[in-house]
């Protein structure tokens, strides 16, 4: 089967202007017999797909595509190609994937669509994702194309702190999301997979706006530093508290959790700095809340009359288990009608979406959308979700 010529693709991209991904993809699309290529990037709220213009084309730019109701949105949500017969051929939409993270859709027109030609389009979508991921470090344009409106300063700072929203490996999947996407200030998360250990942190800084973003930045800076130094969860937790107590004005703090999963045997250890308990999901349903004796929030440890090492809890995950970490902006804010969202309602929503055997990132996206809709378009507080699924341990020799 003839596939995308990777060498030719790399040569086409080499030396191109960082903002010229659409032009590069259009040239490559012609080489596989496709025309009318349009690159879309999903907006920060993951509600619409925003077109990236071809700067060399003197035609009207494509319009935005709704994720929930369009063919382009179906390709984005499902992570697979979608096609439709048209008078001029077959329109094909394929996901644009940056590493593990679906960040958009590539639309092309083929004279006819067989399995081989659709596969070429899918490979071109993958290549577009890697190009955007690489070139976005050298231009602001791809960030700007993803905005339906201006980000607040605090939100811009928070998005720049984040790792990719999705990571997929054979043994573990993680997906995260922040709301309100354009105004979030104090919530953030981070993760890293280093050999057999997966580390994840979720942080909810007090207050709102830029001041909260500064607290969050210091928190993640301390966390990443100690994680990269190979320190234990207990030491990372203790040092984070000390760093905040020393470098922030008195009584500024953040709640949060640190967790570490051994991806070979599924053992998860975690600490809790005054944060809502995560949920353990098994078989598409929430099994229970995970409990860990909380310490004071980070930054307030010096107020304790008897400072001691934080409690470290342990849970043995089974293959397919997921753990949902979330901030109190999800459960504490008011829904339409004035009642509190609450943990019980979150549990119901998680069960509703997790039971549909959706991809982890799609479960998170749908949860985020439900939270926004039930809060009349905007939660009262920052609301963050991080869903981690352990797939199982060592790969068998036959699959390695």
C-alpha positions in Angstrom: 0.0 0.0 0.0 1.4 3.4 -1.0 1.7 5.7 2.0 2.7 9.3 2.6 6.3 9.8 1.6 7.8 10.9 4.9 11.0 12.0 3.3 9.2 14.2 0.8 7.0 15.6 3.6 10.0 16.5 5.7 11.7 18.2 2.8 8.6 20.2 2.0 8.5 21.4 5.6 12.2 22.1 6.0 13.0 25.8 6.0 9.4 26.8 5.7 8.1 29.9 7.5 6.7 28.8 10.9 3.3 30.2 9.9 3.2 28.3 6.6 1.9 24.9 7.9 -1.3 25.3 5.8 0.7 25.9 2.6 3.0 22.9 3.3 0.0 20.7 3.9 -1.7 21.9 0.7 1.3 21.0 -1.4 1.5 17.6 0.2 -2.2 17.1 -0.3 -1.8 17.7 -4.0 0.8 14.9 -4.0 -1.7 12.4 -2.7 -4.4 13.4 -5.1 -6.4 15.6 -2.7 -7.6 19.2 -3.2 -9.3 21.9 -1.2 -7.3 21.2 2.0 -8.4 23.1 5.1 -6.6 22.9 8.4 -8.7 23.5 11.5 -7.5 23.9 15.1 -9.8 23.4 18.1 -10.5 26.4 20.2 -9.3 26.5 23.9 -12.8 25.5 25.1 -13.0 22.6 22.6 -16.3 23.9 21.3 -15.4 24.9 17.7 -12.8 24.1 15.1 -11.2 27.3 13.8 -9.8 27.4 10.2 -6.1 28.2 9.7 -5.9 30.4 6.6 -3.7 29.5 3.6 -1.9 32.9 3.2 -1.2 32.2 -0.5 -4.9 31.6 -1.5 -7.0 34.5 -2.6 -10.3 32.8 -1.6 -12.7 33.3 1.2 -11.5 31.6 4.4 -13.5 28.6 5.6 -15.9 29.2 8.5 -15.7 27.7 12.0 -17.1 24.2 12.5 -19.0 23.2 15.6 -17.5 20.2 17.4 -20.8 18.8 18.6 -22.8 19.0 15.3 -20.6 18.8 12.2 -18.8 16.2 10.2 -15.5 17.9 11.1 -16.5 17.7 14.7 -17.3 14.0 14.4 -13.8 13.4 13.2 -12.4 15.4 16.0 -14.5 13.7 18.7 -14.1 10.2 17.4 -10.4 10.4 16.5 -11.1 8.7 13.2 -11.7 9.7 9.6 -15.2 10.8 8.5 -16.3 11.0 4.8 -19.2 12.4 2.9 -20.1 12.2 -0.9 -20.3 15.5 -2.7 -20.8 16.6 -6.3 -17.1 17.3 -6.7 -15.9 14.1 -5.0 -15.6 12.8 -1.5 -15.0 15.2 1.4 -12.7 13.6 4.0 -12.1 14.9 7.6 -9.2 13.4 9.6 -8.0 14.3 13.1 -4.9 16.4 13.5 -2.9 14.9 16.4 0.0 16.5 18.2 1.7 13.6 19.9 -1.3 12.1 21.7 -3.4 15.2 21.8 -6.1 15.8 19.2 -5.9 19.5 18.4 -7.8 19.9 15.2 -9.0 18.4 11.9 -7.7 18.4 8.4 -10.4 18.5 5.6 -9.6 17.4 2.1 -11.5 16.5 -1.1 -10.7 13.3 -3.1 -12.0 12.2 -6.4 -12.9 8.9 -4.8 -12.2 7.5 -1.3 -10.9 4.0 -0.8 -9.1 2.6 2.2 -5.7 3.5 0.9 -6.5 7.1 0.0 -8.2 7.7 3.3 -5.2 6.3 5.1 -2.9 8.8 3.3 -5.2 11.6 4.5 -4.9 10.3 8.1 -1.2 10.2 7.8 -1.2 13.8 6.5 -3.3 14.8 9.5 -0.7 13.2 11.8 2.1 15.1 10.0 0.1 18.3 10.2 -0.1 17.8 14.0 3.6 17.4 14.4 4.2 20.5 12.2 1.9 22.6 14.3 3.4 21.3 17.5 6.9 22.1 16.3 6.2 25.5 14.6 4.0 26.8 17.4 7.2 27.4 19.4 8.3 30.0 16.9 5.1 31.9 16.1 2.0 33.0 18.0 -0.3 32.5 15.1 -1.5 29.0 16.0 -2.3 30.1 19.5 -4.2 33.1 18.0 -6.1 30.9 15.6 -7.4 28.8 18.5 -9.0 31.8 20.2 -12.7 32.6 19.7 -12.1 35.6 21.9 -9.2 37.1 23.9 -7.7 35.2 26.8 -7.4 37.0 30.1 -3.8 37.5 31.2 -4.2 35.0 33.9 -5.6 32.4 31.5 -2.8 33.0 29.1 -0.3 32.4 31.9 -2.1 29.2 33.0 -2.3 27.7 29.5 1.4 28.3 29.0 2.1 26.3 32.2 0.3 23.2 31.1 1.7 20.0 29.6 -0.1 18.5 26.6 -3.8 17.9 27.5 -3.5 14.3 26.4 -0.9 11.5 26.7 -1.5 8.0 25.4 0.8 5.1 25.9 0.3 1.3 25.8 0.1 1.3 29.6 -1.4 4.6 30.7 -3.6 7.4 29.3 -4.1 10.8 30.8 -6.4 13.7 29.8 -7.0 17.0 31.4 -9.0 20.2 30.9 -9.5 23.6 32.4 -12.6 25.8 32.6 -13.5 28.6 32.1 -11.0 28.2 29.2 -10.6 31.9 28.4 -10.6 33.2 32.0 -9.1 30.4 34.2 -6.7 31.8 36.8 -5.7 29.6 39.7 -6.1 26.0 38.5 -3.4 24.0 36.8 -2.0 20.5 36.5 1.2 18.7 35.4 2.4 15.2 34.7 5.4 13.3 33.5 6.1 9.7 32.5 9.6 8.7 33.4 10.4 5.1 32.6 8.0 3.1 34.8 6.8 5.9 37.0 4.0 8.3 36.1 3.7 11.5 38.2 0.7 13.8 38.2 -0.1 16.9 40.2 -3.2 19.1 40.4 -3.1 22.5 42.0 -5.9 25.0 43.0 -4.4 28.3 43.9 -6.4 30.6 46.2 -8.1 33.7 44.7 -8.6 34.6 41.1 -6.7 36.3 38.3 -3.0 37.1 37.9 -2.3 36.7 41.7 -3.6 33.1 41.6 -1.6 32.4 38.4 1.6 33.5 40.1 0.9 31.1 43.0 0.2 28.3 40.5 3.4 29.0 38.6 5.5 28.8 41.8 3.7 25.6 42.8 4.4 23.9 39.5 7.9 25.2 39.4 8.7 23.7 42.8 6.9 20.4 41.8 8.8 20.0 38.6 12.1 20.9 40.1 11.8 18.2 42.8 10.3 15.6 40.6 13.2 16.0 38.2 15.6 15.6 41.1 14.1 12.2 41.8 12.6 13.1 45.2 9.9 11.2 47.0 6.3 12.3 47.0 6.6 13.2 50.7 9.6 15.3 50.1 8.1 17.0 47.0 5.0 17.8 49.1 6.9 19.1 52.0 9.3 21.3 49.9 6.4 22.7 48.0 4.8 23.9 51.2 8.2 25.4 52.3 8.8 27.2 49.0 5.4 28.8 49.1 5.6 29.8 52.8 9.0 31.4 52.1 8.3 33.1 48.8 4.7 34.3 49.1 3.1 36.8 51.4 1.6 35.2 54.5 -1.7 33.3 54.2 -1.4 32.8 50.5 -1.9 29.1 49.7 -2.9 26.4 47.2 -4.6 23.1 47.7 -3.8 20.1 45.6 -2.7 16.5 45.2 0.5 14.7 44.1 0.2 11.2 42.8 2.7 8.6 41.5 1.7 5.4 39.6 4.0 2.5 39.0 2.8 1.7 35.4 4.1 -1.9 35.7 2.0 -3.0 38.7 -0.6 -0.3 39.1 0.4 0.9 42.6 -0.6 4.5 43.1 0.7 6.5 46.0 -0.6 10.0 46.7 -0.6 13.0 49.0 -3.4 15.5 49.7 -3.0 19.1 50.6 -6.5 20.0 51.7 -8.1 19.0 48.3 -11.3 17.2 47.3 -10.9 13.4 47.2 -10.3 11.9 43.7 -12.7 9.3 42.3 -11.8 5.7 41.5 -13.6 4.5 38.3 -13.9 0.8 37.4 -16.0 -0.9 34.8 -17.5 2.4 33.6 -18.8 3.4 37.1 -17.4 5.3 40.1 -16.4 2.7 42.6 -15.6 5.1 45.5 -13.8 8.2 46.6 -10.1 7.7 47.4 -9.1 8.9 50.9 -5.9 10.3 52.2 -5.4 12.1 55.5 -5.0 15.7 54.3 -2.3 18.1 55.3 -2.8 21.8 55.5 -2.8 23.5 52.0 0.6 24.3 50.6 1.8 27.6 52.0 0.1 27.2 55.4 2.2 24.3 56.8 4.2 26.7 59.0 1.0 27.5 60.9 0.7 23.9 62.1 1.6 23.5 65.8 3.1 20.1 65.1 4.6 20.0 61.5 5.2 16.5 60.3 5.6 14.6 57.0 2.4 14.4 55.0 0.4 11.2 55.0 1.0 9.1 51.9 -1.9 6.9 50.8 -1.7 3.8 48.6 -4.2 2.2 46.3 -3.8 -0.9 44.0 -5.3 -0.2 40.6 -6.6 -2.9 38.4 -6.1 -2.9 34.6 -8.6 -0.5 33.1 -9.1 1.5 36.3 -9.3 5.3 36.1 -8.7 8.0 38.7 -10.4 11.4 38.3 -8.7 14.3 40.0 -10.7 17.6 40.1 -10.7 21.0 41.8 -13.5 22.3 44.0 -14.7 24.6 41.3 -16.3 21.5 39.8 -18.4 20.5 42.9 -18.7 23.7 45.0 -20.1 26.2 42.5 -23.8 26.8 41.9 -25.8 25.3 39.0 -28.7 26.9 37.3 -31.4 27.2 39.9 -29.0 27.9 42.7 -28.3 24.4 44.0 -24.7 23.2 44.5 -23.2 21.0 41.8 -22.0 18.5 44.4 -19.9 15.4 44.3 -22.9 13.1 43.9 -23.9 14.8 40.7 -20.3 14.6 39.4 -20.3 10.9 40.2 -23.5 10.5 38.1 -22.0 12.4 35.2 -18.8 10.4 35.3 -20.7 7.2 35.3 -22.9 8.4 32.4 -19.9 9.2 30.2 -17.4 6.5 31.3 -20.0 3.7 30.7 -20.1 4.6 27.0 -16.6 3.2 26.4 -15.4 6.6 25.1 -11.8 7.6 24.7 -10.4 9.1 27.9 -10.0 12.5 26.4 -13.6 12.5 25.1 -14.9 11.6 28.5 -13.1 14.6 29.9 -14.2 16.9 27.1 -17.9 15.9 27.6 -17.6 16.3 31.4 -16.2 19.8 30.9 -19.0 20.7 28.5 -21.6 19.4 30.9 -20.1 21.4 33.8 -20.1 24.6 31.7 -23.7 24.1 30.5 -25.0 23.4 34.0 -23.4 26.6 35.2 -25.1 28.8 32.6 -22.0 29.0 30.5 -19.4 29.8 33.1 -18.5 28.1 36.5 -18.3 30.3 39.5 -14.8 29.2 40.1 -12.0 27.6 38.0 -12.9 24.0 37.3 -10.2 21.5 36.4 -10.4 17.8 35.5 -7.6 15.3 35.2 -8.5 11.7 34.3 -5.8 9.0 34.4 -6.4 5.5 33.2 -4.0 2.6 33.9 -4.2 0.1 31.0 -2.2 -2.7 32.6 1.4 -3.7 33.4 4.2 -5.2 31.5 3.8 -5.8 27.8 3.9 -9.4 26.8 6.9 -10.6 24.7 4.6 -11.2 21.8 3.6 -7.5 21.7 6.9 -6.0 22.4 
